[in-house]
């Protein structure tokens, strides 16, 4: 019996030591993964913000293109009306200004 107690302690201490060190290593790995996941989340948030900014910029460019199309259409209609009515006085004033008219088109948001 005296022999079994020291043998049990001798075997129990290394087993306890290996279990404890494995637990500590596991905790360190979880911390490293959490740090990496945090970085990944920040990158994901950054990517979402970038995509939102790109969409906003594209929407503004699209509105600008629509405004240009509306202005071209209005200019063509005015020129067509001037041509149909003879527009003697108006064509001279248009030529004096360089043949271009400027229109203000309201922005719809």
CORVENJO-V695817 format. One record per run of one state. SS is the DSSP state (helix for helix, strand for strand, loop for the rest). FROM is the first residue (numbers start at 0). TO is the last residue. If there is no record, write none. Layout:
ss:SS from:FROM to:TO
ss:SS from:FROM to:TO
//
This chain:
ss:loop from:0 to:0
ss:helix from:1 to:84
ss:loop from:85 to:86
ss:helix from:87 to:95
ss:loop from:96 to:108
//
